[in-house]
């Protein structure tokens, strides 16, 4: 199965809006990382794949 790549549309430090083609989703900042780390991981106009996104929440 191909890994989906998400484009980061916005990241407020509390939540990030992601888009992959026509699909969109919003992710909330995990409680175990700071807002600064969350913004670093999901930089605006950056890209993240599903595997990396899952690892962010399971650190």
PDB file of N, CA, C and O in Angstrom:
ATOM      1  N   UNK A   1       0.844  -1.186   0.000  1.00  0.00           N
ATOM      2  CA  UNK A   1       0.000   0.000   0.000  1.00  0.00           C
ATOM      3  C   UNK A   1       0.887   1.247   0.000  1.00  0.00           C
ATOM      4  O   UNK A   1       1.867   1.327   0.742  1.00  0.00           O
ATOM      5  N   UNK A   2       0.535   2.195  -0.826  1.00  0.00           N
ATOM      6  CA  UNK A   2       1.323   3.414  -0.951  1.00  0.00           C
ATOM      7  C   UNK A   2       1.081   4.335   0.248  1.00  0.00           C
ATOM      8  O   UNK A   2      -0.048   4.480   0.716  1.00  0.00           O
ATOM      9  N   UNK A   3       2.153   4.951   0.734  1.00  0.00           N
ATOM     10  CA  UNK A   3       2.050   5.884   1.851  1.00  0.00           C
ATOM     11  C   UNK A   3       1.531   7.225   1.344  1.00  0.00           C
ATOM     12  O   UNK A   3       2.025   7.751   0.347  1.00  0.00           O
ATOM     13  N   UNK A   4       0.547   7.767   2.023  1.00  0.00           N
ATOM     14  CA  UNK A   4      -0.031   9.056   1.650  1.00  0.00           C
ATOM     15  C   UNK A   4       0.845  10.184   2.180  1.00  0.00           C
ATOM     16  O   UNK A   4       1.326  10.128   3.312  1.00  0.00           O
ATOM     17  N   UNK A   5       1.047  11.203   1.357  1.00  0.00           N
ATOM     18  CA  UNK A   5       1.805  12.378   1.776  1.00  0.00           C
ATOM     19  C   UNK A   5       0.845  13.540   1.968  1.00  0.00           C
ATOM     20  O   UNK A   5       0.011  13.828   1.109  1.00  0.00           O
ATOM     21  N   UNK A   6       0.977  14.201   3.111  1.00  0.00           N
ATOM     22  CA  UNK A   6       0.111  15.327   3.467  1.00  0.00           C
ATOM     23  C   UNK A   6       0.872  16.632   3.316  1.00  0.00           C
ATOM     24  O   UNK A   6       2.056  16.704   3.646  1.00  0.00           O
ATOM     25  N   UNK A   7       0.205  17.659   2.823  1.00  0.00           N
ATOM     26  CA  UNK A   7       0.749  19.010   2.778  1.00  0.00           C
ATOM     27  C   UNK A   7       0.170  19.771   3.957  1.00  0.00           C
ATOM     28  O   UNK A   7      -1.038  19.731   4.193  1.00  0.00           O
ATOM     29  N   UNK A   8       1.026  20.467   4.701  1.00  0.00           N
ATOM     30  CA  UNK A   8       0.578  21.237   5.859  1.00  0.00           C
ATOM     31  C   UNK A   8       0.054  22.587   5.355  1.00  0.00           C
ATOM     32  O   UNK A   8       0.792  23.358   4.741  1.00  0.00           O
ATOM     33  N   UNK A   9      -1.214  22.859   5.620  1.00  0.00           N
ATOM     34  CA  UNK A   9      -1.830  24.110   5.189  1.00  0.00           C
ATOM     35  C   UNK A   9      -1.600  25.187   6.249  1.00  0.00           C
ATOM     36  O   UNK A   9      -1.101  26.268   5.939  1.00  0.00           O
ATOM     37  N   UNK A  10      -1.962  24.893   7.494  1.00  0.00           N
ATOM     38  CA  UNK A  10      -1.734  25.823   8.603  1.00  0.00           C
ATOM     39  C   UNK A  10      -1.353  25.022   9.845  1.00  0.00           C
ATOM     40  O   UNK A  10      -1.691  23.845   9.976  1.00  0.00           O
ATOM     41  N   UNK A  11      -0.643  25.686  10.749  1.00  0.00           N
ATOM     42  CA  UNK A  11      -0.308  25.084  12.037  1.00  0.00           C
ATOM     43  C   UNK A  11      -0.276  26.204  13.064  1.00  0.00           C
ATOM     44  O   UNK A  11       0.575  27.091  13.008  1.00  0.00           O
ATOM     45  N   UNK A  12      -1.212  26.152  14.002  1.00  0.00           N
ATOM     46  CA  UNK A  12      -1.331  27.194  15.019  1.00  0.00           C
ATOM     47  C   UNK A  12      -0.518  26.894  16.268  1.00  0.00           C
ATOM     48  O   UNK A  12      -0.447  27.725  17.173  1.00  0.00           O
ATOM     49  N   UNK A  13       0.085  25.735  16.329  1.00  0.00           N
ATOM     50  CA  UNK A  13       0.780  25.306  17.537  1.00  0.00           C
ATOM     51  C   UNK A  13      -0.111  24.454  18.414  1.00  0.00           C
ATOM     52  O   UNK A  13       0.377  23.747  19.296  1.00  0.00           O
ATOM     53  N   UNK A  14      -1.418  24.512  18.182  1.00  0.00           N
ATOM     54  CA  UNK A  14      -2.376  23.674  18.908  1.00  0.00           C
ATOM     55  C   UNK A  14      -3.011  22.642  17.991  1.00  0.00           C
ATOM     56  O   UNK A  14      -3.354  21.541  18.423  1.00  0.00           O
ATOM     57  N   UNK A  15      -3.165  23.007  16.717  1.00  0.00           N
ATOM     58  CA  UNK A  15      -3.690  22.069  15.740  1.00  0.00           C
ATOM     59  C   UNK A  15      -3.139  22.424  14.368  1.00  0.00           C
ATOM     60  O   UNK A  15      -2.748  23.563  14.112  1.00  0.00           O
ATOM     61  N   UNK A  16      -3.117  21.431  13.499  1.00  0.00           N
ATOM     62  CA  UNK A  16      -2.617  21.631  12.144  1.00  0.00           C
ATOM     63  C   UNK A  16      -3.654  21.122  11.152  1.00  0.00           C
ATOM     64  O   UNK A  16      -4.293  20.095  11.380  1.00  0.00           O
ATOM     65  N   UNK A  17      -3.816  21.841  10.060  1.00  0.00           N
ATOM     66  CA  UNK A  17      -4.701  21.435   8.980  1.00  0.00           C
ATOM     67  C   UNK A  17      -3.845  20.854   7.871  1.00  0.00           C
ATOM     68  O   UNK A  17      -2.904  21.491   7.397  1.00  0.00           O
ATOM     69  N   UNK A  18      -4.182  19.631   7.459  1.00  0.00           N
ATOM     70  CA  UNK A  18      -3.421  18.910   6.448  1.00  0.00           C
ATOM     71  C   UNK A  18      -4.306  18.619   5.247  1.00  0.00           C
ATOM     72  O   UNK A  18      -5.529  18.540   5.363  1.00  0.00           O
ATOM     73  N   UNK A  19      -3.668  18.460   4.085  1.00  0.00           N
ATOM     74  CA  UNK A  19      -4.409  18.188   2.861  1.00  0.00           C
ATOM     75  C   UNK A  19      -3.610  17.211   2.008  1.00  0.00           C
ATOM     76  O   UNK A  19      -2.392  17.333   1.872  1.00  0.00           O
ATOM     77  N   UNK A  20      -4.310  16.252   1.442  1.00  0.00           N
ATOM     78  CA  UNK A  20      -3.710  15.302   0.507  1.00  0.00           C
ATOM     79  C   UNK A  20      -4.700  15.112  -0.635  1.00  0.00           C
ATOM     80  O   UNK A  20      -5.677  14.374  -0.509  1.00  0.00           O
ATOM     81  N   UNK A  21      -4.433  15.788  -1.754  1.00  0.00           N
ATOM     82  CA  UNK A  21      -5.388  15.759  -2.856  1.00  0.00           C
ATOM     83  C   UNK A  21      -6.672  16.447  -2.424  1.00  0.00           C
ATOM     84  O   UNK A  21      -6.654  17.603  -2.002  1.00  0.00           O
ATOM     85  N   UNK A  22      -7.782  15.737  -2.530  1.00  0.00           N
ATOM     86  CA  UNK A  22      -9.067  16.312  -2.110  1.00  0.00           C
ATOM     87  C   UNK A  22      -9.375  16.035  -0.641  1.00  0.00           C
ATOM     88  O   UNK A  22     -10.326  16.587  -0.088  1.00  0.00           O
ATOM     89  N   UNK A  23      -8.578  15.186  -0.017  1.00  0.00           N
ATOM     90  CA  UNK A  23      -8.802  14.818   1.385  1.00  0.00           C
ATOM     91  C   UNK A  23      -8.148  15.835   2.316  1.00  0.00           C
ATOM     92  O   UNK A  23      -7.015  16.257   2.084  1.00  0.00           O
ATOM     93  N   UNK A  24      -8.858  16.222   3.357  1.00  0.00           N
ATOM     94  CA  UNK A  24      -8.326  17.146   4.344  1.00  0.00           C
ATOM     95  C   UNK A  24      -8.566  16.576   5.736  1.00  0.00           C
ATOM     96  O   UNK A  24      -9.530  15.845   5.960  1.00  0.00           O
ATOM     97  N   UNK A  25      -7.673  16.920   6.674  1.00  0.00           N
ATOM     98  CA  UNK A  25      -7.900  16.534   8.065  1.00  0.00           C
ATOM     99  C   UNK A  25      -7.200  17.524   8.979  1.00  0.00           C
ATOM    100  O   UNK A  25      -6.264  18.221   8.588  1.00  0.00           O
ATOM    101  N   UNK A  26      -7.684  17.558  10.197  1.00  0.00           N
ATOM    102  CA  UNK A  26      -7.109  18.413  11.232  1.00  0.00           C
ATOM    103  C   UNK A  26      -6.575  17.506  12.323  1.00  0.00           C
ATOM    104  O   UNK A  26      -7.258  16.584  12.768  1.00  0.00           O
ATOM    105  N   UNK A  27      -5.338  17.775  12.755  1.00  0.00           N
ATOM    106  CA  UNK A  27      -4.753  17.001  13.854  1.00  0.00           C
ATOM    107  C   UNK A  27      -4.473  17.929  15.013  1.00  0.00           C
ATOM    108  O   UNK A  27      -4.014  19.057  14.829  1.00  0.00           O
ATOM    109  N   UNK A  28      -4.753  17.442  16.212  1.00  0.00           N
ATOM    110  CA  UNK A  28      -4.499  18.204  17.433  1.00  0.00           C
ATOM    111  C   UNK A  28      -3.084  17.909  17.919  1.00  0.00           C
ATOM    112  O   UNK A  28      -2.568  16.815  17.688  1.00  0.00           O
ATOM    113  N   UNK A  29      -2.460  18.859  18.579  1.00  0.00           N
ATOM    114  CA  UNK A  29      -1.117  18.683  19.134  1.00  0.00           C
ATOM    115  C   UNK A  29      -1.148  17.588  20.197  1.00  0.00           C
ATOM    116  O   UNK A  29      -1.981  17.626  21.102  1.00  0.00           O
ATOM    117  N   UNK A  30      -0.243  16.613  20.094  1.00  0.00           N
ATOM    118  CA  UNK A  30      -0.164  15.604  21.156  1.00  0.00           C
ATOM    119  C   UNK A  30       0.262  16.267  22.475  1.00  0.00           C
ATOM    120  O   UNK A  30       1.001  17.252  22.462  1.00  0.00           O
ATOM    121  N   UNK A  31      -0.190  15.744  23.581  1.00  0.00           N
ATOM    122  CA  UNK A  31       0.097  16.356  24.874  1.00  0.00           C
ATOM    123  C   UNK A  31       1.554  16.214  25.300  1.00  0.00           C
ATOM    124  O   UNK A  31       2.024  16.979  26.143  1.00  0.00           O
ATOM    125  N   UNK A  32       2.281  15.240  24.727  1.00  0.00           N
ATOM    126  CA  UNK A  32       3.650  14.986  25.166  1.00  0.00           C
ATOM    127  C   UNK A  32       4.700  15.854  24.473  1.00  0.00           C
ATOM    128  O   UNK A  32       5.888  15.714  24.766  1.00  0.00           O
ATOM    129  N   UNK A  33       4.302  16.745  23.564  1.00  0.00           N
ATOM    130  CA  UNK A  33       5.269  17.637  22.928  1.00  0.00           C
ATOM    131  C   UNK A  33       4.816  19.091  23.081  1.00  0.00           C
ATOM    132  O   UNK A  33       3.641  19.372  23.315  1.00  0.00           O
ATOM    133  N   UNK A  34       5.770  19.999  22.945  1.00  0.00           N
ATOM    134  CA  UNK A  34       5.443  21.424  23.080  1.00  0.00           C
ATOM    135  C   UNK A  34       4.886  21.969  21.770  1.00  0.00           C
ATOM    136  O   UNK A  34       5.018  21.341  20.720  1.00  0.00           O
ATOM    137  N   UNK A  35       4.266  23.137  21.841  1.00  0.00           N
ATOM    138  CA  UNK A  35       3.742  23.788  20.645  1.00  0.00           C
ATOM    139  C   UNK A  35       4.875  24.073  19.658  1.00  0.00           C
ATOM    140  O   UNK A  35       4.694  23.941  18.448  1.00  0.00           O
ATOM    141  N   UNK A  36       6.037  24.463  20.173  1.00  0.00           N
ATOM    142  CA  UNK A  36       7.185  24.742  19.306  1.00  0.00           C
ATOM    143  C   UNK A  36       7.608  23.485  18.535  1.00  0.00           C
ATOM    144  O   UNK A  36       7.881  23.546  17.337  1.00  0.00           O
ATOM    145  N   UNK A  37       7.659  22.349  19.237  1.00  0.00           N
ATOM    146  CA  UNK A  37       8.013  21.087  18.571  1.00  0.00           C
ATOM    147  C   UNK A  37       6.974  20.710  17.527  1.00  0.00           C
ATOM    148  O   UNK A  37       7.321  20.223  16.451  1.00  0.00           O
ATOM    149  N   UNK A  38       5.705  20.934  17.838  1.00  0.00           N
ATOM    150  CA  UNK A  38       4.613  20.618  16.920  1.00  0.00           C
ATOM    151  C   UNK A  38       4.730  21.453  15.648  1.00  0.00           C
ATOM    152  O   UNK A  38       4.553  20.934  14.546  1.00  0.00           O
ATOM    153  N   UNK A  39       5.025  22.736  15.794  1.00  0.00           N
ATOM    154  CA  UNK A  39       5.207  23.615  14.640  1.00  0.00           C
ATOM    155  C   UNK A  39       6.435  23.177  13.838  1.00  0.00           C
ATOM    156  O   UNK A  39       6.430  23.223  12.608  1.00  0.00           O
ATOM    157  N   UNK A  40       7.486  22.754  14.544  1.00  0.00           N
ATOM    158  CA  UNK A  40       8.693  22.276  13.862  1.00  0.00           C
ATOM    159  C   UNK A  40       8.393  21.017  13.041  1.00  0.00           C
ATOM    160  O   UNK A  40       8.809  20.914  11.887  1.00  0.00           O
ATOM    161  N   UNK A  41       7.678  20.067  13.632  1.00  0.00           N
ATOM    162  CA  UNK A  41       7.354  18.815  12.950  1.00  0.00           C
ATOM    163  C   UNK A  41       6.440  19.051  11.758  1.00  0.00           C
ATOM    164  O   UNK A  41       6.587  18.411  10.716  1.00  0.00           O
ATOM    165  N   UNK A  42       5.495  19.972  11.916  1.00  0.00           N
ATOM    166  CA  UNK A  42       4.502  20.225  10.863  1.00  0.00           C
ATOM    167  C   UNK A  42       4.607  21.673  10.400  1.00  0.00           C
ATOM    168  O   UNK A  42       3.675  22.457  10.576  1.00  0.00           O
ATOM    169  N   UNK A  43       5.734  22.018   9.815  1.00  0.00           N
ATOM    170  CA  UNK A  43       5.958  23.385   9.330  1.00  0.00           C
ATOM    171  C   UNK A  43       4.994  23.704   8.186  1.00  0.00           C
ATOM    172  O   UNK A  43       4.742  22.863   7.323  1.00  0.00           O
ATOM    173  N   UNK A  44       4.462  24.922   8.190  1.00  0.00           N
ATOM    174  CA  UNK A  44       3.549  25.344   7.128  1.00  0.00           C
ATOM    175  C   UNK A  44       4.223  25.169   5.773  1.00  0.00           C
ATOM    176  O   UNK A  44       5.415  25.438   5.620  1.00  0.00           O
ATOM    177  N   UNK A  45       3.455  24.721   4.802  1.00  0.00           N
ATOM    178  CA  UNK A  45       3.932  24.408   3.450  1.00  0.00           C
ATOM    179  C   UNK A  45       4.895  23.220   3.422  1.00  0.00           C
ATOM    180  O   UNK A  45       5.517  22.945   2.396  1.00  0.00           O
ATOM    181  N   UNK A  46       5.014  22.522   4.546  1.00  0.00           N
ATOM    182  CA  UNK A  46       5.843  21.327   4.589  1.00  0.00           C
ATOM    183  C   UNK A  46       5.026  20.114   4.182  1.00  0.00           C
ATOM    184  O   UNK A  46       3.827  20.211   3.922  1.00  0.00           O
ATOM    185  N   UNK A  47       5.692  18.980   4.132  1.00  0.00           N
ATOM    186  CA  UNK A  47       5.037  17.731   3.761  1.00  0.00           C
ATOM    187  C   UNK A  47       5.393  16.676   4.799  1.00  0.00           C
ATOM    188  O   UNK A  47       6.503  16.660   5.331  1.00  0.00           O
ATOM    189  N   UNK A  48       4.440  15.799   5.079  1.00  0.00           N
ATOM    190  CA  UNK A  48       4.672  14.711   6.027  1.00  0.00           C
ATOM    191  C   UNK A  48       3.892  13.504   5.530  1.00  0.00           C
ATOM    192  O   UNK A  48       2.753  13.636   5.083  1.00  0.00           O
ATOM    193  N   UNK A  49       4.501  12.338   5.606  1.00  0.00           N
ATOM    194  CA  UNK A  49       3.783  11.142   5.170  1.00  0.00           C
ATOM    195  C   UNK A  49       3.074  10.503   6.366  1.00  0.00           C
ATOM    196  O   UNK A  49       3.323  10.855   7.519  1.00  0.00           O
ATOM    197  N   UNK A  50       2.192   9.560   6.062  1.00  0.00           N
ATOM    198  CA  UNK A  50       1.395   8.915   7.119  1.00  0.00           C
ATOM    199  C   UNK A  50       2.258   8.261   8.192  1.00  0.00           C
ATOM    200  O   UNK A  50       1.942   8.344   9.378  1.00  0.00           O
ATOM    201  N   UNK A  51       3.359   7.604   7.778  1.00  0.00           N
ATOM    202  CA  UNK A  51       4.216   6.924   8.758  1.00  0.00           C
ATOM    203  C   UNK A  51       4.855   7.917   9.714  1.00  0.00           C
ATOM    204  O   UNK A  51       4.901   7.674  10.920  1.00  0.00           O
ATOM    205  N   UNK A  52       5.349   9.037   9.188  1.00  0.00           N
ATOM    206  CA  UNK A  52       5.955  10.060  10.044  1.00  0.00           C
ATOM    207  C   UNK A  52       4.919  10.701  10.951  1.00  0.00           C
ATOM    208  O   UNK A  52       5.203  11.008  12.109  1.00  0.00           O
ATOM    209  N   UNK A  53       3.724  10.901  10.427  1.00  0.00           N
ATOM    210  CA  UNK A  53       2.651  11.495  11.221  1.00  0.00           C
ATOM    211  C   UNK A  53       2.293  10.581  12.387  1.00  0.00           C
ATOM    212  O   UNK A  53       2.106  11.050  13.510  1.00  0.00           O
ATOM    213  N   UNK A  54       2.198   9.278  12.127  1.00  0.00           N
ATOM    214  CA  UNK A  54       1.909   8.313  13.204  1.00  0.00           C
ATOM    215  C   UNK A  54       3.017   8.325  14.243  1.00  0.00           C
ATOM    216  O   UNK A  54       2.744   8.254  15.442  1.00  0.00           O
ATOM    217  N   UNK A  55       4.279   8.415  13.794  1.00  0.00           N
ATOM    218  CA  UNK A  55       5.389   8.399  14.755  1.00  0.00           C
ATOM    219  C   UNK A  55       5.379   9.640  15.646  1.00  0.00           C
ATOM    220  O   UNK A  55       5.803   9.578  16.800  1.00  0.00           O
ATOM    221  N   UNK A  56       4.899  10.765  15.118  1.00  0.00           N
ATOM    222  CA  UNK A  56       4.793  11.988  15.911  1.00  0.00           C
ATOM    223  C   UNK A  56       3.890  11.773  17.121  1.00  0.00           C
ATOM    224  O   UNK A  56       4.162  12.300  18.200  1.00  0.00           O
ATOM    225  N   UNK A  57       2.826  11.008  16.950  1.00  0.00           N
ATOM    226  CA  UNK A  57       1.868  10.796  18.020  1.00  0.00           C
ATOM    227  C   UNK A  57       2.248   9.641  18.942  1.00  0.00           C
ATOM    228  O   UNK A  57       1.652   9.479  20.007  1.00  0.00           O
ATOM    229  N   UNK A  58       3.242   8.833  18.540  1.00  0.00           N
ATOM    230  CA  UNK A  58       3.649   7.681  19.362  1.00  0.00           C
ATOM    231  C   UNK A  58       5.033   7.851  19.945  1.00  0.00           C
ATOM    232  O   UNK A  58       5.609   6.875  20.425  1.00  0.00           O
ATOM    233  N   UNK A  59       5.593   9.051  19.925  1.00  0.00           N
ATOM    234  CA  UNK A  59       6.960   9.259  20.429  1.00  0.00           C
ATOM    235  C   UNK A  59       7.120   8.800  21.848  1.00  0.00           C
ATOM    236  O   UNK A  59       8.209   8.908  22.413  1.00  0.00           O
TER     237      UNK A  59
END
